[in-house]
């Protein structure tokens, strides 16, 4: 047994204590348009509450026997080493839920004692502590299991106390939840529209990128011409690319009424989807090409010997074998599309970006957050889903949590 500080938890704890002392956890304003006066955590806690940090300090400098980054129950001291990440996860779950309950209760008091127009917004200290607690939880869960599915399940469990308080109505007097209450119907319409934009942009991206990757794998000169062009598209600012499509699409809709009746015009979904498709082509095509390049030549030869055509070889042999390398690129493209879809509101496509820009134009910060936070959560959920899919397509040896199974030398190329 040896004593050593756990570096990630130590850094998160140090920064969290600084944020709790130096940054406001809430702001109280007379109305929704003003930033308000800062409220620090020390004003919400009793004097003895400072001792609550003691368990974190003990956890940071707790003894450990773990010589490896991922402890196991079969190794020396393995059972003892698991208590540290489990305790960290429990503390972080309680910290996030407790902080939200504390600020929510304070917002309720403000509503009861001050004007009905008064707003209590979540401050920089709240978001900083929440983010640091989540990072500490991510580090702790890495020491419990190699399985991506189990890691995401554990992280979902960490969020359960926080989500439970939210569902029970704790914090309903916070400004961001008041913004939601005033726009609940518009909010869910924007969420559905955002998902529609992402889905409509992703499907043609995949259908275009897969044949393009197949052609690049067969013709080297095509590869040398395609990827510089796709790299240049990535350097064009999103707003500029949306704007480039507005005039041509407006002319086409005017020249061909059938296109206008189909919903294609200079504003709306059409320019947004075209731009998002172009942005998605590079990561999907590159990962698909990398996956096709690693398919053994002997496998292709055996498929041809069985009488398969080139199309059958691609769909039945090459694509399934390339899937573990293709999915990370698709994951990057979809997460990128979720973020860029917010900007499409500027060309009339709607979505959560419309709430975000409404908040920016009216100087209502909590309305901005009402549009931004769901985008972040959607990106996190999609990222977790793709990580789980990637783990299912990996070789079985890489998914075995047993310490007796050593990682393959080429396992890095399967890393999400």
Residue pairs with C-beta under 8 A, 6 or more apart in sequence:
1 63
1 64
1 65
1 77
2 63
2 64
2 65
3 61
3 63
4 61
4 64
5 60
5 61
6 59
6 60
6 62
6 64
6 84
8 135
8 136
8 139
9 56
9 59
9 60
9 88
9 136
9 139
9 140
10 60
12 132
12 133
12 135
12 136
12 139
13 53
13 56
13 57
13 60
13 136
15 128
15 132
16 128
16 129
16 132
16 133
17 53
19 124
19 125
19 128
19 129
19 132
20 41
20 42
20 125
20 129
21 40
21 41
21 42
22 125
23 40
23 123
23 124
23 125
23 128
24 38
24 39
24 40
24 123
24 124
24 125
25 39
25 40
25 41
25 44
25 99
25 102
25 103
25 122
25 123
25 125
25 126
25 129
26 38
26 39
26 44
26 103
26 106
26 107
26 120
26 121
26 122
26 123
26 126
27 35
27 36
27 37
27 38
27 39
27 120
27 121
27 123
28 36
28 37
28 39
28 110
28 114
28 118
28 119
28 120
28 121
29 35
29 36
29 37
29 118
29 119
29 121
29 175
30 36
30 115
30 117
30 118
30 119
31 117
31 118
31 119
32 117
32 119
32 175
32 178
32 179
32 364
32 366
32 367
33 362
33 363
33 364
35 365
36 119
36 120
36 121
38 123
39 106
39 120
39 123
40 125
41 102
41 125
44 102
44 103
44 106
45 102
55 91
56 91
59 84
59 87
59 88
59 91
62 84
64 81
64 84
65 76
65 77
65 80
65 81
66 77
66 81
66 84
66 143
68 75
69 142
69 143
70 142
70 143
70 144
70 145
70 146
71 77
71 78
71 81
71 82
71 85
71 143
71 144
72 78
72 401
72 402
72 403
73 79
73 82
74 403
75 403
81 143
82 144
84 140
84 143
85 140
85 141
85 143
85 144
86 140
86 144
88 136
88 137
88 139
88 140
89 137
89 140
89 141
89 154
89 157
89 158
92 133
92 134
92 136
92 137
92 140
92 158
93 137
93 157
93 158
93 159
93 160
93 161
93 162
94 161
95 129
95 133
96 130
96 133
96 134
96 158
96 159
96 161
96 162
97 161
97 162
97 164
97 165
99 126
99 129
99 130
100 162
100 165
100 166
100 170
100 171
101 165
101 170
101 171
103 120
103 122
103 126
103 171
103 174
104 165
104 170
104 171
104 172
104 173
104 174
105 170
106 120
107 120
107 171
107 173
107 174
107 175
108 173
110 118
110 120
110 173
111 118
111 120
111 173
119 175
119 178
119 366
120 173
120 174
120 175
121 174
121 175
121 176
121 365
121 366
122 174
122 175
122 176
122 369
134 158
137 155
137 158
138 155
141 151
141 154
141 155
141 158
142 151
144 150
144 151
144 154
145 151
145 154
145 401
146 399
146 401
147 391
147 399
147 401
148 387
148 388
148 390
148 391
148 416
149 388
149 391
152 384
152 387
152 388
155 384
165 171
171 177
172 178
172 181
175 366
176 366
176 369
176 370
176 373
178 366
179 364
179 366
179 367
179 370
180 187
180 370
183 355
183 370
186 355
187 355
187 370
187 374
190 350
190 351
190 352
190 354
190 355
190 371
191 352
191 374
193 349
193 350
193 351
193 352
194 338
194 341
194 342
194 350
194 351
194 352
194 353
194 374
194 375
194 378
195 378
196 269
197 269
197 272
197 273
197 276
197 337
197 341
197 344
197 349
197 350
197 351
198 334
198 337
198 338
198 341
200 269
200 273
201 272
201 273
201 276
201 277
201 280
201 337
201 341
202 280
202 333
202 334
202 337
204 273
204 277
205 276
205 277
205 280
205 281
205 284
205 333
205 337
206 284
206 330
208 277
208 281
209 280
209 281
209 284
209 285
209 288
210 284
210 288
210 319
212 226
212 281
212 285
213 284
213 285
213 286
213 288
213 289
213 292
214 288
214 292
214 314
214 318
215 222
216 222
216 223
216 226
216 227
216 285
216 289
217 223
217 289
217 292
217 293
223 289
226 285
227 282
227 285
227 286
230 281
230 282
230 285
231 282
233 241
233 278
233 279
233 281
233 282
234 279
234 282
236 244
238 275
238 279
238 340
238 343
239 343
239 346
241 275
241 278
241 279
242 271
242 272
242 275
242 343
242 344
242 346
242 347
243 347
245 266
245 270
245 271
245 274
245 275
246 266
246 267
246 271
246 347
247 266
249 264
249 265
249 266
249 270
249 271
249 274
250 265
250 266
250 267
251 266
252 259
252 264
253 259
253 260
253 264
253 265
253 266
254 260
263 269
263 270
264 270
267 347
267 348
268 347
268 348
268 349
269 349
271 347
271 349
272 341
272 344
272 347
272 349
275 340
275 344
276 337
276 340
276 341
276 344
279 333
279 336
279 337
279 340
280 333
280 334
280 336
280 337
283 329
283 330
283 332
283 333
283 336
284 326
284 329
284 330
284 333
285 329
286 329
287 325
287 326
287 327
287 328
287 329
287 330
287 332
288 322
288 325
288 326
288 329
290 322
290 325
290 329
291 321
291 322
291 323
291 324
291 325
291 326
292 318
292 322
294 321
294 322
294 325
294 413
295 317
295 318
295 321
295 322
299 317
299 321
300 313
300 317
300 318
303 312
303 313
303 316
303 317
304 313
308 316
308 317
319 326
323 393
324 390
324 393
324 394
324 414
325 413
325 414
327 386
327 389
327 390
327 393
327 416
328 386
328 390
328 415
328 416
330 386
331 382
331 383
331 386
331 387
331 390
331 416
334 382
334 386
335 379
335 382
335 383
338 375
338 378
338 379
338 382
339 375
339 379
341 349
341 351
341 352
341 353
341 375
342 351
342 352
342 353
342 356
342 371
342 372
342 375
343 353
344 350
344 351
344 353
345 351
345 352
345 353
345 354
345 356
345 357
346 353
346 357
352 371
352 372
352 374
352 375
353 371
354 371
355 367
355 368
355 370
355 371
356 367
356 368
356 371
356 372
356 375
357 371
358 364
358 367
358 371
359 365
359 366
359 367
359 368
359 369
359 370
359 371
360 368
386 416
387 416
390 414
390 416
391 399
391 416
394 414
395 408
395 414
397 405
397 407
397 408
398 407
398 408
398 411
398 414
